[in-house]
Amino acid sequence: MPSSTSHRASFNRGLLAALFTGIVGAPLLWLTALETGYVLAYQSCDDRSQGWVIVPTFVFAAIIIAVSAITLRAHPQAEHDRPPMPFLGWVAIGVAGLMVIVMMATSLPPLFLHPCD
C-alpha cells in the first residue's frame, strides 16, 4: 500500500525553476532596471553623460531576453508534463514576453532624453 507521503507525483524542480524564472525573475529584473535608472540619473546629470543610464538599461535588457530564452526552451518540456506545468509554461512565456516588450519600451527614453530632463 503506497504511503500518502510518497514522491510518486513530484514535480521536475529544474523545469519549475526555469518557469518561475520567467514568471518572477523577469518582472523583478525590469523593476531593478527601472530603479537603477532612477538612482543613476543624478550621477548622469552631474557628469552630463547618458552612459550612466544607457549601459545598465541595455545590460538588464539583455538579461531579460536571456530569461525569456530560458523560458522558451523550458516550455516544450512543460507541455508534456503533468497538468499544472503546461499552464505555468504558458504563463511564463506570456510574462517573460511582456517583460521583453516593457523593457524595450523602457529603454527608449534614456536614448532620446537628456539626463537632466
ABEGO torsion letter per residue (X at the ends): XBBAABAAABBBAAAAAAAAAAAAAAAAAAAAAAAAAAAAAAAAAAAGBAAAAAAAAAAAAAAAAAAAAAAAAAAAAAAABBAAAAAAAAAAAAAAAAAAAAAAAAAAAAAABBAAX
